[in-house]
């Protein structure tokens, strides 16, 4: 896993980075995304300094990340609830069929 030196451009300025070779494409894609956010802000607020564009872009990116994390948590909670509901339904079904239900032991789980 060798590191590689690359340069990315954000708001017309080059930034040298060291990344793992396998991460180069993703790093370039992320840098392009960040640049797009900053340039978009600058286009609609040309009177603002570059630092303001950077901060606003950082806040927008943090908001996106936070939203995705919340959606992920909600999805995981929903999956957990569905698993619990299905487990109870299966246990009820097994009780009604006369087949003994068995909870896995540590040995069975391996």
Secondary structure, DSSP 8 states (H G I E B T S, - for coil): --EEEEEEEETTEEEEEEEEGGGHHHHHHHHHHHHHHHHHHHHH-TTS-HHHHHHHHHHHHHHHHHHHHHHHHHHHHHHHHHHHHHHHHHHHHHHHHT-------HHHH-
